[in-house]
Amino acid sequence: MKILTAYPEMFPGSLEHSVIGKALKENIFKIDTINLHEFGIDDRMSIDDEPFGGGPGMVLRPDVVEKALKSIPEQHNIESKKIYLTPSGTILNQEKLRNLSKLEKITILCGRFEGVDQRAIDVLGFEEVSIGDYVLAGGEIAAQVLLEGCIRLIPGVLGHPESLLEESFSNNLLEYPHYTRPQVWVDSLGNKHDVPEVLTSGHHSNIKKWRLNKSIEKTKNIRPDMYINKEQKQD
Ligand code: 6GU
């Protein structure tokens, strides 16, 4: 994974921790940052400039992006998938993560400022991807979101790969609720809260049915859009 960024010190960031951090230590994946500031133009080493046509903010220059990209040595002829992270891209989802997790090489351009010169995106072949309908200050956190989502899908990264089968989005349903000990939780106000009885019954097929029903109920309530998609898919 190559990350083109004006803030290389933000990496590996969250990717250094937990199960993803373990995979990083085990060389299951590698992160190299390319500092855009090293490819700045003229004596001031600028990487951005004012937008043509006016307007607020600064735009990342296409020549800087090209120089930074071309500085990455080509390895065994596999072309890297190029992603530009921007709130005006197509929205990332689990299917996209599954596809990305199968790729050997991904190059991510993190936007900052108002954006990146469109010619760089078009000419250099970046796919524009957003992580959701809200705006962050830059693409670095988005890159960590995308990478974490991808890396956990690489075989061997998760301790319990079967957890991938039933998790939210794997079948267009949100995951059912989970419970653990204590079986009766007495909260700080003295109120008692039981675990749903079926889960302690040991009756596996009933548990399975209960969980599926909970998944359906939850999806209808919280993500009716997703539930409609599911019904359409089954037709
Ligand atoms: Cl990829 N970048 C920024 N700056 N904001 C975002 C985003 C990306 N995805 C959602 N919001």
Boltz pocket constraint, residues with backbone or C-beta under 6 A from the ligand:
constraints:
  - pocket:
      binder: B
      contacts: [[A, 84], [A, 85], [A, 86], [A, 87], [A, 111], [A, 129], [A, 130], [A, 131], [A, 132], [A, 133], [A, 134], [A, 135], [A, 136], [A, 137], [A, 138], [A, 139], [A, 142]]
      max_distance: 6.0
